[in-house]
Structure formats: structure tokens, C-alpha cells
Amino acid sequence: MLTVPGFKGTNAPMPSSFLLIAGPCVVENDRTPREIATAIKTICSELDIPFIFKASYRKANRSRGDSFTGIGDIRALKILRSIGEDLELALITDIHSSEEADIAAEYVDVLQIPAFLCRQTDLLIAAAKTGKWVNIKKGQFLSPEAMQFAVDKVTQYGNSNVWITERGSSFGYQDLVVDMRSIPIMRKFAPVIVDCTHSLQKPNQTSGITGGNPELIQTIARAAVAVGADGLFIETHPRPREALSDGSNMLPLSELKNLLRKAHRIFQAVNSHQ
């Protein structure tokens, strides 16, 4: 059973680190996800950071109809399960409909609810009923206070294993902003992860391809840890320009260790006084 470090709503002792959820945006092929997972595991083992490997088996919310969506659901899920078994890693992936909940639950440990779907009652209930951990991404259109009701839809079905992920709020048509006040507000309802990559998106571009500000990923990560986030969500790729989805928002894999080392020091400094 997975454990969640850092949630002060439990009687657990103070953890030694935040949780990291990281990986590529989507399963692109057989090789790249394994390359990324292996590298991240090595880094996290050295820094003593708990790690859950993330990759979507299918992208269902691309801006353009001709954008890459996946290599096939079951093939991608089998690749994820193979990585998890071989590297002894917990796994998280997105689901987009109630029917997908039971299917994905056979392969991964955590079901993620995309931000645009965070109010979909049937989807949340289906995820809850699997008994898996459920990570709900906060909609860009919602206040942090409103996420209590999304959490309730999961816990009311007997599943208390739920997190919230902050991923920015709409700021006009083509920008997002992360309100750090949302972290302590939402921690009243569930542990809070901060998505350091999607929160820097530049959506609704005229090209139909979402832009981003990846140079600010470290800024968001350091700020999130400093104000008490329970974990960080980071999409990373060894070659972001070649990534088939969200390449403009990804952290180069070569930069991950330095970011995590700095964030870990901040975490230790902040928590040493509590």
C-alpha cells in the first residue's frame, strides 16, 4: 500500500522528504519511458525522495485533432506495468471516463483525474470504487475551496486515499498563474501536490499547440516546497524538443537532479523548525 509523506492531517511523523511524481507526458514507445524511469529512480534513491512514475497511456485532451494521442491503450498500459515491476516503482496514469477506471486500475497504483474533468461525478466515483489512490488535478477554472467537493466525491465511497494537485488557474485566455495560497487551503481537505510543469503552460495558442515557460519550473518547485506542498509533479524528458506531447513545458531530464537537490534542502530547512 502506498503511503503519502507530509500530510499533517494524519498522526504520521514528519517525513524526511516531499513526494515526487515524475515522468514523460505520454507513453511514446517501448524505450523512452523506461529510460526516464530508470534515471529518475537513480536520482531519487540518492536523494532519498519517494517517487511515483508518471506517464499517460493516452492523451485525450489535445488542442488539435492531428496531435499525437498514444500508441494504443493496452500496449501503453502493459509498458507501464512492465516498468513498475522491473524497477519496483509505483505508477500513476490519467483516466478520462468511468469505463477506463477499472481497466487502468489493473496496471497502475494511482488513478489521476485530469483538471478539465475534476468535477465529473461519475468519473470520480468510478475511480474511488477501484480502491486505488486517486489524484485529482484542480481545474484551472476552480477556486481551491471548491476542491473540497471533488475530494468528497471520492471519500464518500469509502476511499480516503486521495490527493489534490494544484496546476495553476486561468489568467486570461493564454496564461496560468499559481496562487500559493491554494496549498494551505486545499491541505485542509487532502495532501497537495504542485504540478510544476503544466502550471507554466501557455494554452490556447493560435497554432493549436500549447506553449510554456519551462525556465520557471524550478521557481515553482522551490516556492511550492517552501509553503508546505506535500509533493511535486514534474514532467521530464531527455529530449523535450522531440517529445510527442507537452514538450514546451517539460524539464530536461539532465536538470532534474539539481532541481530536486535544491528543493530537498528547502524542505529540510522549512521542516526542521516544526
N, C-alpha and C positions, 0 to 999 in steps of 0.2 A: 504494500500500500504506500502510495506517495505521501510524503509529509511536506508541509508548507513552512519554510522558515520565516520568522519575523512577524507573524501575525500576533499582535499583542492582545487580541480578543480571546486568546486561549491562555491556559496556565503553563504553556511550554516555556522553558528558559530562553533567554535571549540567544538568537542564533549567532553563529560566527560569520555569516555572510548573507547577502541577498541571494535570491533565486535568479538564475539566468535561463531564459527561453530564447533559443537562437537557432538559426539555420537559414537555408535559402527560402525564397518566396514560395517556390513550387518545385515538385519533383520533375526535373528536366530530362533525366536519363538515369541509367543504372550507376554511373560513376561519380558524378559531381556531388550528390547528396552524401555519399559515403566519404568522399574526400573532405567535405566540410565538417561532417560529424566527427571524424577522427581527429581533425585539427582542433576543434573546439574542446573535445573531451581531454586532450592533452593539456591544453591551456588551463581548463577548469580544475583538473587534477592537481596541477602545480600550485594553483592559487587557492585551492580548497573552496571552490564555488560550486554549489549544487546546480546541475544542468539538465534541462529537458530539451531534446532535439525537436526542432520545428520544421515542417515543410507541408505545404498544401498538396493534396493529391490531385486537386483540380481547382482552377481559378474560375469562379462563376460570376465575377463582377468586373470584368474588364471593360474599359471605356469603349473600345472599338470591337466590332464583330469579327475582325480578322486577326485579333490578338491571340497569342498562344494561351491555351487553357489547360493543357495537360497531355499526358501520354496514354491515358486510359486509366480509369479509376482503380480497378482491381490490380492492374500491373503496378501502379504507383504505390498503392497500399501494401502490396507484398514487398516492394523495395524498402519501404519504411520499416515494416516488421523485421525484415532481414537485418537491417542496420541496428535496430534496437536489440535484437537477440545477440548479434555478433559482438557489439560494443557494450552491451549491458547498459543501455540507455532507456530512460523513459521517453515517450513520444507524444507529440501533440499535433493535431491537424484540424483544419476547418471542416465544418459541415454546413450544408446550405438548405436542407429540407428535413422534415421529420423522418422520411424514409432512410436518409443517409445515416442517422444516428446509430442504429443497430449494426449497420454494415461497417462503419468506421470503428465502432467500439470493439470489433473483433480483432483489430490490428493495432490500436493505439491506446495510450493510458489516459489522455486528456482530450476532450472534445472542445473545440473552440467555436464560439458563436461570432460571426463577423459583425462588425459595427453596424452596418446597414440593417441587420436582422435582429438586433438586440431586443426588440420589443415583440418579436414573433412568438406568441404564446405556445403554439403547438410545437415549434422547434425547441424551445427551452424545456418544455415538459418531456419531450422525447429524449433529449439529452440527459435530463435528470433521471429518467427511468432506467437508463443503462447502468447507473451506479458509478459511472466514471466521473473523474474530476471534470468540471465544466469551467471554462474560461470565457467570460462574456466581455467582449470588447465594447466599450462605451460608444454609443452613437455620436457622431460629430454634431448632431442636432439636439442632444440631450444635456440637461444640467447634471452635475454629479449627484445631486439629491434624487433625481429621477431613477437612478440605477438601483435604488433600494427595491423597486418593484420588479425589476428584472431578476434580481437575486431571489426575491420571494417566490417567484415562479418555479425556481429550482428547489429551494429548501422546502416548500410546501409539499413536495412529492417525496420527502424523506431523504433528500440528498443534500448534505451540508458541505460537500466538497466543491466549493465554488469560489472563483476568483473574479475580480474585475480588472480589465486592462484599460488604462487611460491612453487614448491615441489622438488627442487633440480635438479642438472644437472649431467648427466652421467660422471663418473670419472673412466675411465677404465671399465672393464666388470662387476665388482661386488661391485661397490660403487657409492655413490652420494655425491655431495658437494653443499652447499647452498652459493651462491655468493650474499652477502648482497647488492652489487651494483645494483643488479637487481630490488630492491624495488623502489628506486627513479627513475630509468629508466622507469619501467612499470607504475608508478603512473602518468606519462605524458599521458597515454592512458586510464586508468581506476583505480578505487580503487584496492589495492593489499592486498590479504590475504596471510599469510605464513602458509603452511602446516608443522607443527612441528613434525609430526609422519611419514608420507610417505617419507619425505626428509631424513629420517635416515634409510631407507631401505638398505638391502644388497641383491640386486637382483641377479638372475642367479646362484643360488647355485646349486651344483651338486645333491643335494637331491630333487630339484624341488620345494622346499619350501623357500620362501623369508625370509631372516634373517633381523636383525635390531639392532640398538643401542638405545633402549628406555631410557637408563640412560642419554642421551643427549637431551631429549625433552625439558627440562627446559632451557637448554643453548640456543637452537634455539629460543624458545619463547621469552626469555628476550632480545636477540640480535635483533630479528625482531621488537619488540615494540620500542626498543631504536633508531632504524634507521628510524622509521616512518611508519611501516606497519599499514594498516587500520584495520586489523583483524588477528586473529589466527584460524587455523583449527587444531583440536586435536581429534584423535580417542581415545576413552577411554572405558574401560570395567571393571566391578567389579572383574572379574577373567580372566585376559588376557591369561593365560595358557589354559583356557578352551574355548577361543574364536574360532569360526569356520573359521575365516579369519583374517589374519594380526595380530595375537596375539603377534608376536615377536616385533611389532612396537608400540603397544598400551601403553598408560599411564594408570596405575591402577587408577580406579575411586577415590580411597581413597587419591590420591596425587594431584588431580585436584585443590582443593581449595587453597592449599598452592602455587601452581604454579601461579594461577590466581591472588592471592593476591600480589605476588611479581611483576608480570607483570603489574598489575594495578598501583602499586606505581611507577614503571619506567615510565609508560605512563604519569602519572600526573606530575612527575618531569620534563620530557622532554618538555611537552606541556605548563608548567607553564611559560616558558621563551619565548613563541612565541606570 
